[in-house]
């Protein structure tokens, strides 16, 4: 069996094993199959070398020139290559020396309230009307609950309980399920969307909550690629200034904005942030509460508030000295 065919077989075997353990591996699955396709195109039939992996990492679809992007793509291959060594002992494993360490997470773009309002208004005007309603409601749900994009598009009808105002997020990024209570305004927005959707197409209990609206995609589950493409079009139309460290504002930054807004509200209300943080971490589905605390030291809006409180505390101590 030649190397490319064998590689595709091993990729699928690896993904099956990991998914049986509860991991979804959507992004990793796409990346590994992309790598196998790249190896096939190169007609590479020898052992898998770090040089070959680095070449693939630099040929992403977006044409990125950022070594950090290449390093992230290379990092995705690492656990698979370790696993593959049991069958192909000469397989090389990429390390951080090629493109450098990825380092800390990049500062996100924190949306202003008006930017979110403008995004939803622009989405509302997409055609046909069902498409506009779908994307307005989808982006609004992510902004108001902090869901991951994959969690939002993966919702089924049975996961959305508008009577109790509760979402059920099943087998998320870390193979855990959780329930997410919603604000009444969010429940009402979902109810309006469901009314529009159900008038235009036949819906069953096990069908996706958010659906495609054109051609053969009518009634089908949205893909994250579709959603990313629509968001990119709206972002270009709205021309937001980029306040984050990524190349442009992202959908995922709506999730970051939700977390930051919640913490800022608690700070303004004088709440004990440490006591509230565990609940917030559970709500957004973080594996560790330290992932939620990251915002306090990485996001300028929260750092500025913390610095102001520290200065106030110091000045009070000096005045009482």
C-alpha positions as CSV (number, residue, x, y, z in Angstrom):
1,X,0.0,0.0,0.0
2,X,1.5,3.3,-1.0
3,X,2.1,6.0,1.6
4,X,-0.6,8.5,0.7
5,X,-3.4,5.9,0.7
6,X,-2.0,4.4,3.9
7,X,-1.9,7.9,5.5
8,X,-5.6,8.6,4.7
9,X,-6.5,5.3,6.2
10,X,-4.5,6.0,9.4
11,X,-6.0,9.5,9.7
12,X,-9.5,8.0,9.7
13,X,-8.5,5.3,12.1
14,X,-7.0,7.9,14.5
15,X,-10.2,10.1,14.3
16,X,-12.5,7.1,14.9
17,X,-10.5,6.1,18.0
18,X,-10.5,9.6,19.4
19,X,-14.2,10.2,18.7
20,X,-15.1,7.0,20.4
21,X,-13.5,8.6,23.5
22,X,-15.9,11.5,23.2
23,X,-13.8,14.0,21.2
24,X,-15.5,15.7,18.2
25,X,-12.2,16.8,16.6
26,X,-13.9,18.9,13.8
27,X,-11.0,21.2,13.2
28,X,-8.4,18.6,13.7
29,X,-10.2,16.2,11.4
30,X,-10.3,18.8,8.6
31,X,-6.6,19.6,9.2
32,X,-5.4,16.0,9.2
33,X,-7.4,15.1,6.1
34,X,-6.0,18.2,4.4
35,X,-2.5,17.1,5.3
36,X,-3.2,13.6,3.9
37,X,-4.5,15.2,0.7
38,X,-1.4,17.5,0.5
39,X,0.9,14.4,0.8
40,X,-1.0,12.7,-1.9
41,X,-0.7,15.7,-4.2
42,X,3.0,15.9,-3.6
43,X,3.2,12.2,-4.6
44,X,5.3,11.7,-1.4
45,X,5.9,8.0,-0.8
46,X,8.7,8.1,1.8
47,X,8.6,8.6,5.5
48,X,6.8,11.7,6.9
49,X,9.3,14.4,7.6
50,X,9.2,17.6,9.5
51,X,10.1,19.4,6.3
52,X,7.0,18.0,4.6
53,X,4.8,19.0,7.5
54,X,6.2,22.5,7.6
55,X,5.5,22.9,3.8
56,X,1.9,21.9,4.4
57,X,1.6,24.3,7.4
58,X,2.6,27.2,5.2
59,X,0.0,26.4,2.5
60,X,-3.3,27.2,4.4
61,X,-6.3,28.2,2.3
62,X,-6.2,31.8,3.6
63,X,-2.6,32.2,2.4
64,X,-1.4,33.4,5.8
65,X,2.1,34.8,6.1
66,X,2.1,34.7,9.9
67,X,4.5,32.2,11.4
68,X,2.1,31.9,14.4
69,X,-0.6,30.5,12.1
70,X,1.9,28.1,10.6
71,X,3.0,27.0,14.1
72,X,-0.7,26.4,15.1
73,X,-1.3,24.3,12.0
74,X,1.9,22.3,12.8
75,X,0.8,21.8,16.4
76,X,-2.4,20.1,15.2
77,X,-0.3,17.4,13.5
78,X,1.8,16.6,16.6
79,X,-0.5,14.2,18.6
80,X,-1.4,12.4,15.4
81,X,2.3,11.9,14.5
82,X,3.0,10.5,18.0
83,X,0.1,8.1,17.5
84,X,1.3,7.1,14.0
85,X,4.7,6.1,15.3
86,X,3.3,2.8,16.5
87,X,2.8,1.8,12.9
88,X,5.5,3.9,11.2
89,X,8.4,4.2,13.7
90,X,10.4,6.5,11.5
91,X,7.7,9.2,11.4
92,X,9.2,12.5,12.5
93,X,7.4,14.7,15.1
94,X,7.4,18.5,14.7
95,X,8.5,20.7,17.6
96,X,8.5,24.4,18.4
97,X,11.9,25.0,16.8
98,X,10.5,25.3,13.3
99,X,8.3,28.4,13.4
100,X,8.8,29.3,17.1
101,X,6.5,28.8,20.1
102,X,2.9,29.9,19.7
103,X,3.1,31.7,23.0
104,X,0.2,33.2,24.9
105,X,-3.2,33.5,23.4
106,X,-3.7,36.6,21.3
107,X,-5.7,39.5,22.6
108,X,-9.3,39.3,21.2
109,X,-11.3,42.1,19.5
110,X,-13.8,43.2,22.2
111,X,-16.9,44.5,20.3
112,X,-18.5,47.7,21.3
113,X,-22.3,47.4,21.8
114,X,-22.9,49.5,18.6
115,X,-20.8,47.1,16.6
116,X,-22.9,44.2,17.6
117,X,-26.1,46.2,16.9
118,X,-24.7,47.0,13.4
119,X,-23.8,43.3,12.8
120,X,-27.3,42.1,13.6
121,X,-28.8,44.8,11.4
122,X,-26.6,43.9,8.5
123,X,-27.4,40.2,8.9
124,X,-31.1,40.9,9.0
125,X,-30.9,42.4,5.5
126,X,-29.4,39.2,3.9
127,X,-31.6,37.5,1.4
128,X,-33.7,35.5,1.2
129,X,-35.6,36.5,4.4
130,X,-35.0,33.2,6.1
131,X,-31.2,33.6,5.6
132,X,-31.3,37.0,7.1
133,X,-33.4,35.8,10.1
134,X,-31.0,32.8,10.6
135,X,-27.8,34.8,10.7
136,X,-29.2,37.7,12.7
137,X,-30.5,35.2,15.4
138,X,-27.4,33.0,15.3
139,X,-24.9,35.9,15.8
140,X,-27.3,37.4,18.4
141,X,-27.4,34.1,20.3
142,X,-23.6,33.8,20.4
143,X,-23.2,37.4,21.5
144,X,-25.8,37.0,24.3
145,X,-24.7,33.6,25.7
146,X,-21.0,33.3,24.7
147,X,-21.5,30.0,22.9
148,X,-18.8,28.7,20.6
149,X,-19.8,28.9,17.0
150,X,-19.8,25.1,16.7
151,X,-22.1,24.8,19.7
152,X,-24.6,27.3,18.2
153,X,-24.8,25.7,14.8
154,X,-24.9,22.2,16.3
155,X,-28.1,22.9,18.3
156,X,-31.0,20.7,17.4
157,X,-34.7,21.6,18.0
158,X,-34.8,19.4,21.0
159,X,-31.9,21.3,22.5
160,X,-33.8,24.6,22.5
161,X,-36.4,24.8,25.3
162,X,-38.2,28.1,24.9
163,X,-40.6,27.4,27.7
164,X,-37.9,27.2,30.4
165,X,-35.5,29.5,28.5
166,X,-32.8,26.8,28.5
167,X,-30.3,25.5,25.9
168,X,-28.8,22.1,26.2
169,X,-25.2,22.0,24.7
170,X,-24.3,18.4,24.0
171,X,-20.8,16.9,24.0
172,X,-18.9,20.2,23.6
173,X,-15.3,20.9,22.9
174,X,-14.2,18.9,25.9
175,X,-16.8,16.1,25.5
176,X,-19.0,17.4,28.2
177,X,-22.6,18.6,28.1
178,X,-24.0,21.6,29.9
179,X,-27.2,23.6,30.2
180,X,-27.2,27.3,29.4
181,X,-30.1,29.5,30.7
182,X,-31.0,32.5,28.5
183,X,-32.2,36.0,29.1
184,X,-35.9,36.6,28.3
185,X,-34.9,38.9,25.4
186,X,-32.8,36.1,23.9
187,X,-35.7,33.6,24.3
188,X,-38.0,36.0,22.5
189,X,-35.5,36.4,19.6
190,X,-35.3,32.6,19.2
191,X,-39.1,32.3,19.3
192,X,-39.4,34.9,16.5
193,X,-36.8,33.0,14.4
194,X,-38.5,29.7,15.0
195,X,-41.8,31.2,13.8
196,X,-40.2,32.5,10.6
197,X,-38.4,29.3,10.0
198,X,-41.4,27.0,10.5
199,X,-43.5,29.0,8.1
200,X,-41.1,28.5,5.3
201,X,-40.0,24.9,5.7
202,X,-41.0,21.6,7.3
203,X,-39.2,21.0,10.6
204,X,-38.9,17.8,12.6
205,X,-37.8,17.4,16.3
206,X,-34.4,16.1,15.4
207,X,-33.5,18.7,12.7
208,X,-31.1,21.5,13.4
209,X,-32.4,24.7,15.0
210,X,-30.5,26.9,12.6
211,X,-30.9,25.9,9.0
212,X,-29.7,26.6,5.5
213,X,-32.1,28.6,3.4
214,X,-31.1,28.2,-0.3
215,X,-31.3,25.4,-2.8
216,X,-30.4,22.0,-1.5
217,X,-29.2,23.5,1.7
218,X,-32.8,24.4,2.7
219,X,-33.6,22.8,6.0
220,X,-30.0,21.4,6.4
221,X,-27.6,22.1,9.2
222,X,-25.3,25.1,8.7
223,X,-21.6,24.4,8.5
224,X,-19.1,26.6,10.4
225,X,-17.4,27.3,7.1
226,X,-20.7,28.8,5.8
227,X,-21.1,30.9,8.9
228,X,-17.5,32.1,8.7
229,X,-18.0,33.1,5.1
230,X,-21.1,35.1,5.8
231,X,-19.5,36.8,8.8
232,X,-16.4,37.7,6.7
233,X,-18.7,39.4,4.1
234,X,-20.5,41.4,6.8
235,X,-17.2,42.3,8.5
236,X,-15.9,43.7,5.2
237,X,-19.2,45.6,4.7
238,X,-19.1,47.1,8.2
239,X,-15.4,47.9,8.2
240,X,-14.8,47.8,11.9
241,X,-11.4,49.0,13.2
242,X,-9.5,46.0,14.5
243,X,-8.7,46.3,18.2
244,X,-7.4,42.7,18.7
245,X,-4.1,41.0,17.9
246,X,-5.6,38.7,15.2
247,X,-5.7,39.7,11.6
248,X,-9.3,40.8,11.8
249,X,-12.3,40.7,14.2
250,X,-13.7,37.2,14.4
251,X,-17.0,35.5,15.3
252,X,-15.3,33.9,18.2
253,X,-14.6,37.4,19.6
254,X,-18.3,37.7,20.3
255,X,-17.8,34.9,22.9
256,X,-14.8,36.8,24.3
257,X,-16.9,40.0,24.4
258,X,-19.7,38.2,26.4
259,X,-17.2,37.1,29.0
260,X,-15.5,40.5,29.3
261,X,-18.9,42.3,29.5
262,X,-20.1,40.0,32.3
263,X,-16.9,40.6,34.3
264,X,-17.1,44.4,33.8
265,X,-20.7,44.4,34.9
266,X,-19.8,42.5,38.1
267,X,-16.9,44.9,38.8
268,X,-19.3,47.9,38.4
269,X,-21.7,46.2,40.8
270,X,-19.0,45.6,43.3
271,X,-19.4,41.8,43.2
272,X,-16.7,39.4,44.4
273,X,-15.2,38.4,41.1
274,X,-13.5,35.3,42.6
275,X,-16.8,33.9,43.8
276,X,-18.5,34.6,40.5
277,X,-15.8,33.3,38.3
278,X,-16.5,29.6,38.7
279,X,-20.1,30.0,37.7
280,X,-19.1,32.0,34.6
281,X,-16.5,29.3,33.7
282,X,-19.1,26.6,33.9
283,X,-21.6,28.7,31.9
284,X,-19.3,29.2,29.0
285,X,-18.0,25.6,29.1
286,X,-14.3,26.3,30.0
287,X,-12.5,23.1,31.0
288,X,-10.6,25.0,33.8
289,X,-11.5,28.1,35.7
290,X,-8.0,29.4,34.9
291,X,-9.1,29.8,31.3
292,X,-11.7,32.3,32.5
293,X,-9.2,34.2,34.7
294,X,-7.0,34.7,31.6
295,X,-9.2,37.6,30.6
296,X,-8.3,39.6,33.7
297,X,-4.7,39.8,32.6
298,X,-5.0,39.7,28.8
299,X,-7.8,42.1,27.9
300,X,-7.1,45.8,28.0
301,X,-10.6,46.7,29.2
302,X,-10.3,44.5,32.3
303,X,-6.7,45.4,32.9
304,X,-7.6,49.1,33.0
305,X,-10.3,48.5,35.5
306,X,-8.1,46.3,37.7
307,X,-5.3,49.0,37.5
308,X,-7.8,51.7,38.5
309,X,-8.9,49.7,41.5
310,X,-5.3,49.0,42.5
311,X,-4.5,52.7,42.3
312,X,-7.5,53.5,44.4
313,X,-6.6,50.9,47.0
314,X,-3.0,52.2,47.2
315,X,-4.1,55.8,47.6
316,X,-6.4,54.9,50.4
317,X,-3.6,53.0,52.2
318,X,-1.3,56.1,51.8
319,X,-3.9,58.4,53.2
320,X,-4.4,56.3,56.2
321,X,-0.6,55.9,56.8
